[in-house]
């Protein structure tokens, strides 16, 4: 029984390690040139649970123009080591036919979304890359209408947050998928047993008390 408990604790520990790593396991690490990065206001500080607004093109007074209808927006988020954390995919949020002028009849579009900084996020410069998937199957990338060379928006995570925020107010990204804060359903199904098993392993009194409680319940059921 003790050996099984140790193996269970090891399995839980490995799972939790993958969560605390804050990365999408197996994601490819890519390179990025500084000339491709649109620097953001360094005075803005972000930490776990913060909602980071994202827009492409980044300049609010601009929209992209295309004769082909934009269908899907894809934002890819990278940590300071340029490892992919997650993708945000959804229909392009802002689009309409241009009614008049030089681009009359074409599509004017932009995308706005938000990324929530994960729990125990690594401090440093993070990156967001934007792509628009068009109706003809082509893909258009870029985050700045004024400088088409910019492929990424950078943002600085300067705070690691407190324990309460990390456990109750910040999501996890596991294999690219957003998971709820660790102490909310369904991750509590992992944490609850892990904490209890840990207490039983550390304190024989807890284990013995639990065993006696189970024995009493079984005896009561037999009397029924």
C-alpha distance (Angstrom), angle and dihedral (degrees) to the residues before:
residue distance angle dihedral
X1 . . .
X2 3.79 . .
X3 3.82 91.0 .
X4 3.81 91.1 51.7
X5 3.80 89.9 50.4
X6 3.81 91.2 52.4
X7 3.80 91.4 50.8
X8 3.81 90.7 48.6
X9 3.79 91.0 50.4
X10 3.80 90.0 49.4
X11 3.81 91.5 51.2
X12 3.80 91.5 49.0
X13 3.80 91.1 47.1
X14 3.81 91.7 52.9
X15 3.79 91.2 49.1
X16 3.78 92.1 49.5
X17 3.80 90.2 47.2
X18 3.80 89.7 57.1
X19 3.79 88.7 52.1
X20 3.81 95.1 47.4
X21 3.79 90.8 48.7
X22 3.81 87.7 71.9
X23 3.80 92.4 -150.0
X24 3.75 136.7 112.4
X25 3.79 100.8 -109.6
X26 3.78 113.1 -122.4
X27 3.82 93.8 13.4
X28 3.77 115.1 146.9
X29 3.80 118.7 -108.1
X30 3.80 109.3 -132.6
X31 3.77 134.5 -167.4
X32 3.80 125.0 -120.3
X33 3.80 132.1 -166.4
X34 3.80 118.9 -134.5
X35 3.81 89.1 -128.3
X36 3.83 88.1 63.9
X37 3.81 94.9 56.1
X38 3.79 124.2 90.4
X39 3.80 105.5 -149.5
X40 3.79 117.1 -137.7
X41 3.78 130.7 -152.6
X42 3.80 105.5 -60.5
X43 3.81 89.6 -154.2
X44 3.80 90.8 67.7
X45 3.79 109.7 95.1
X46 3.79 124.3 -160.1
X47 3.78 132.5 -171.6
X48 3.82 141.3 166.6
X49 3.81 111.7 -44.0
X50 3.83 93.9 17.3
X51 3.81 116.6 137.0
X52 3.79 108.1 -130.5
X53 3.84 112.0 -159.1
X54 3.80 114.7 -140.2
X55 3.79 129.4 -168.2
X56 3.80 135.5 175.3
X57 2.91 117.5 -130.0
X58 3.79 86.8 33.1
X59 3.81 92.0 -148.6
X60 3.84 106.3 85.0
X61 3.81 94.0 -147.8
X62 3.83 92.9 60.1
X63 3.80 136.9 72.9
X64 3.80 131.4 -173.2
X65 3.80 116.3 -107.7
X66 3.82 124.9 -147.5
X67 3.79 139.0 157.3
X68 3.84 87.4 -141.7
X69 3.79 120.0 74.2
X70 3.83 114.6 -108.1
X71 3.80 110.6 -129.3
X72 3.80 113.0 172.3
X73 3.78 135.9 21.7
X74 3.81 119.4 -148.2
X75 3.80 123.0 -170.6
X76 3.81 116.6 -173.6
X77 3.80 116.3 -160.7
X78 3.82 122.1 -153.5
X79 3.80 130.7 -171.0
X80 3.86 122.7 -133.7
X81 3.80 90.1 -81.9
X82 3.84 89.3 56.2
X83 3.78 91.7 -113.7
X84 3.79 114.2 146.9
X85 3.80 112.3 -109.0
X86 3.81 102.9 176.3
X87 3.80 146.5 -31.5
X88 3.79 124.0 -123.5
X89 3.81 108.2 -152.3
X90 3.81 125.9 179.5
X91 3.82 141.8 127.7
X92 3.80 113.2 -68.2
X93 3.79 103.7 -84.7
X94 3.82 100.1 -146.7
X95 3.80 122.8 36.0
X96 3.80 139.0 134.7
X97 3.76 141.9 152.1
X98 3.78 112.7 -91.6
X99 3.83 104.7 -119.1
X100 3.81 101.0 -156.3
X101 3.77 146.8 -5.0
X102 3.78 131.8 52.8
X103 3.82 93.5 -28.0
X104 3.80 97.9 39.1
X105 3.81 112.3 156.9
X106 3.81 94.1 17.7
X107 3.78 126.1 110.2
X108 3.79 119.6 -97.3
X109 3.78 111.1 -163.6
X110 3.79 146.9 161.7
X111 3.77 135.0 169.4
X112 3.78 130.8 -131.7
X113 3.79 126.0 -173.7
X114 3.80 141.5 136.1
X115 3.78 135.3 -120.8
X116 3.80 120.9 -151.7
X117 3.80 113.2 -140.0
X118 3.84 108.3 -121.7
X119 3.77 128.4 -119.3
X120 3.81 115.2 -82.3
X121 3.80 89.6 7.9
X122 3.78 116.7 -169.8
X123 3.80 112.2 -106.1
X124 3.78 116.5 -119.3
X125 3.80 140.1 62.1
X126 3.80 115.2 -27.1
X127 3.80 125.4 -169.0
X128 3.80 138.3 -142.6
X129 3.82 121.9 -161.6
X130 3.80 121.9 -165.8
X131 3.82 131.1 -153.1
X132 3.80 131.9 174.8
X133 3.80 116.9 -149.8
X134 3.80 109.4 -148.6
X135 3.80 130.7 -148.5
X136 3.82 92.1 -108.4
X137 3.83 92.1 55.9
X138 3.79 96.3 -101.7
X139 3.80 122.9 128.9
X140 3.80 125.5 -138.2
X141 3.81 119.8 -163.2
X142 3.78 133.2 -171.0
X143 3.79 141.1 99.8
X144 3.82 103.4 -151.8
X145 3.80 128.7 60.0
X146 3.80 90.9 -165.7
X147 3.82 94.9 51.6
X148 3.82 115.9 30.0
X149 3.82 91.0 -171.4
X150 3.80 91.5 71.9
X151 3.81 109.7 98.8
X152 3.81 99.1 162.8
X153 3.79 138.5 47.4
X154 3.80 112.5 -146.2
X155 3.80 125.7 -148.8
X156 3.79 131.0 177.8
X157 3.79 124.2 -125.8
X158 3.79 101.9 -156.5
X159 3.80 101.6 162.3
X160 3.81 130.4 60.3
X161 3.80 91.0 -161.7
X162 3.79 128.6 -138.4
X163 3.81 126.2 -70.2
X164 3.82 94.2 -102.2
X165 3.81 92.9 52.5
X166 3.81 93.1 46.0
X167 3.80 94.6 49.2
X168 3.79 101.3 35.6
X169 3.80 107.3 21.6
X170 3.81 110.2 34.3
X171 3.81 128.8 69.2
X172 3.80 129.2 -130.4
X173 3.79 125.6 -130.7
X174 3.77 111.6 -145.3
X175 3.83 118.6 177.3
X176 3.80 86.9 -15.1
X177 3.80 94.2 -55.2
X178 3.79 122.9 118.2
X179 3.80 112.5 -120.9
X180 3.82 125.0 -167.6
X181 3.82 120.8 -104.7
X182 3.78 108.4 -65.1
X183 3.82 97.1 -109.6
X184 3.80 93.7 51.8
X185 3.80 127.8 81.1
X186 3.01 128.0 -45.6
X187 3.82 97.0 18.3
X188 3.80 91.0 53.5
X189 3.84 84.5 71.5
X190 3.81 85.7 66.7
X191 3.78 99.7 37.2
X192 3.81 96.2 44.9
X193 3.83 96.7 58.6
X194 3.83 90.7 37.7
X195 3.80 92.3 56.7
X196 3.80 92.6 44.2
X197 3.82 93.6 48.2
X198 3.78 89.4 47.4
X199 3.81 91.1 52.9
X200 3.80 91.3 48.3
X201 3.79 90.7 49.1
X202 3.81 93.0 49.2
X203 3.79 98.6 38.8
X204 3.83 120.4 41.9
X205 3.82 87.6 -167.8
X206 3.83 91.3 64.4
X207 3.79 90.9 47.7
X208 3.80 93.1 47.8
X209 3.81 92.8 46.7
X210 3.81 90.7 50.7
X211 3.81 91.4 48.9
X212 3.81 91.5 50.6
X213 3.80 90.4 49.7
X214 3.81 90.8 52.7
X215 3.82 90.4 48.6
X216 3.82 91.1 52.0
X217 3.80 91.2 50.0
X218 3.80 91.6 50.3
X219 3.81 91.5 48.6
X220 3.80 91.1 49.5
X221 3.81 91.0 50.7
X222 3.81 90.9 52.0
X223 3.82 90.1 54.3
X224 3.79 90.2 53.1
